[in-house]
């Protein structure tokens, strides 16, 4: 069949279809032209979901960050490539004047669309301060932010109450750092609050030309953009939740850039589709097996340590991640400040040592439960742990839960279920600053996101101190010690930071991504 | 007839109200919190409380339900805290995609299956009847999502004739994007309807009025078209009405496989994220659609068969 059909392209099939079906479909443009019309200098890319917000102060998902980076400007932005860093965007210059003051000067001539004038320092002030004024849940990304002082139309000073080092790779560079037009937002919302999905004005290289929910997000060139001309005339982002569907869309030629699943990665690498480049990027996720230290069965640290040492991480990664990811040493991914070179417990564990800990605890015939979400990744992890712990005589009951039910398990506000929680397969997405990846384990997060109920005054003290230290090496050491404390408590067995493989068609585009593989669409170049 | 319509309308309202109430109670009985899903690890108790307040989740269940029905009477399905958009807008945006998928799937299935069923009945035990018998049973047996995946791999990935994902924009583009999903959704119905038409037709062809028509020398095709088919099609019409509910559930799989927008995918996502206003809105609309479809099939039956009409 392939031999017979091999030379019939979609275009010729549709062309024939158009001729044959023209009468049925009525007059106007031939059917085939509908498809041809979509070609040209157009980037077609898949995202992992649809947009739910385009307000930088209230965003929910990564795809929104990817789109907002194209339609708004910010003072500084992430540098493309394999190392985390930043480069100037709307700012002509920016400097740390002292530990709590950052002075910026805006480039002249950055226009907001819709006649909302030129970007000014007052817009920066408005954009940051509204995050706090309207009590955004993203406010913690700005830490100890106090205010913005204006010096002239283009110059301002961002003031923090206490030093907040994450500002460079978190507050200013991530989505909450986008600069909005005060005039446009006030006119659209009256109080400057959440404007949801309708941007009142654009200031980036692209504008949102069209959005069809669950179909596509269409970005076209911003005619008022005075900066460097972006590569593509049009960017069409197609939201596809399912990774396999994304791969099929790529193979069918519907899109030219997409992320792919880890279990397909080996196949794509060994036998890539024509004109395709496969890139593997480390992700910012961190996965671990958590243990609730307040549960009677896990109160004894020796029991927790026995479990830690009985878990063979590479085996889990082979089973659940198709062996395509590296072992994690903590919550901070490689390439970030504070990443540990190795964990305290070796990845393979040691069954003899695990049994020693169990003997020390004097525990026999122990049965514990492990909770996980219902997706195949997490349930595979849970089942592998079940098999591994049986080797030291611990029976494990696996509780598979749907997403929403799982994410309330350890919350004290959601009832008493946290008291029954024992082992947990957990995974959080991180951000490029270690502050974000270590905060959920503070004491004030017990019963909120700290489900292991890990308590360490030293940990909290180091976390507060790490926010104030500029020197990456000195700061890194604090975060490394914090992860040592976590692991030493026996509450955590770190698994992996995951990976984010992407593929793109080299005959269509040269892709540009952040070090975690997130696309920087405005930087993509046509080929 | 008017009394019948009135009865059906009252019944429809009751069915919709019961279905929505049951689902409301079920979804609240399962643990899960939309605010936590929405906010993720960034959530503080204050922020969660704020979302609860926005969604009305801080009120007792009975009050929440009363508020929902109160809004429905005013044509308002509530507000989605996730996207800050009216639920009605979101549902109405997705609904046409599912309706067009169901409509086209049924349409092509009926166009193929009815003549096939008639032919198989008239030429009973012929080669065509035997082959059709095997093929149609196979079509019924294969789940639509399996057909969807293979159709996609053959026609979109390997041959690249048709698009793999999405729904296109505009009428003609939309039709192209509908080919594979409608094929996958409708193929089982080709088998089902053709078997049903064949069986009904065989029964009707043996009835007295058909034998009398034959004795008058009327041609076989005229007998089939004029005297047999209007009666033989009645069970199919009834089944099509009920089939809307079945098609809505298969649409969920098809919408996921082809990454098509639609209310099937919308409700799955909403249930997973405990997005109660969307779930309630979609269930209300789909239950209403099913009730309308079954009522319509009853009315068509009554139109085709005067005996049924008298009972209304």
Interface residues (C-beta under 8 A of the other chain):
Chain A: X2 X5 X8 X9 X10 X13 X14 X17 X25 X28 X29 X31 X34 X35 X52 X53 X60 X135 X137 X138 X140 X194 X196 X197 X212 X213 X214 X215 X216 X238 X239 X240 X241 X242 X245 X248 X249 X251 X252 X253 X254 X402 X403 X404 X405 X407 X408 X411 X413 X414 X415 X417 X428 X429 X440 X448 X449
Chain B: X30 X31 X32 X33 X34 X36 X37 X38 X39 X40 X41 X42 X43 X44 X45 X46 X47 X48 X50 X82 X83 X84 X85 X90 X93 X94 X152 X153 X156 X157 X158 X159 X160 X161 X162 X163 X164 X165 X166 X167 X168 X169 X170 X171 X172 X173 X175 X176 X256 X257 X258 X259 X260 X261 X262 X265 X266 X269 X272 X273 X274
